[in-house]
Amino acid sequence: VSEPCEKTYCAWGATCVVSEDGKALCQCPADCPLTSDPVCGSDDITYTNYCHLRQASCQKRKNTRVKHQGACGEYLIDELLFFICVFGKITSSRGSD
């Protein structure tokens, strides 16, 4: 006798659980920890943590992935600060000072 979830693929971050009648069911994550460990999703939404991203991905039935650790937009700010530090000033792309 094989395990019902053995041959079941669950998409969008869902996990397979066996129902009371022995059938395989895909369920979205129900409870996520409130721990703050922000991730930026491929949908450019900041999620509290990876579990919340999986939960939203499952509920929306979209394959949302982690774009990067941290809030969305953090890298843009870091890159701007690096540019200012390296070049010492911000210049206008319009060519006038």
Stockholm file with secondary structure:
# STOCKHOLM 1.0

chainA/1-97         VSEPCEKTYCAWGATCVVSEDGKALCQCPADCPLTSDPVCGSDDITYTNYCHLRQASCQKRKNTRVKHQGACGEYLIDELLFFICVFGKITSSRGSD
#=GR chainA/1-97 SS CCCGGGGCCCCTTCEEEECTTSCEEEECCCCCCCCCCCEEETTSCEESSHHHHHHHHHHHTCCCCEEEESSTTHHHHHHHHHHHHHHSSCCCTTSCC
#=GC SS_cons        CCCGGGGCCCCTTCEEEECTTSCEEEECCCCCCCCCCCEEETTSCEESSHHHHHHHHHHHTCCCCEEEESSTTHHHHHHHHHHHHHHSSCCCTTSCC
//
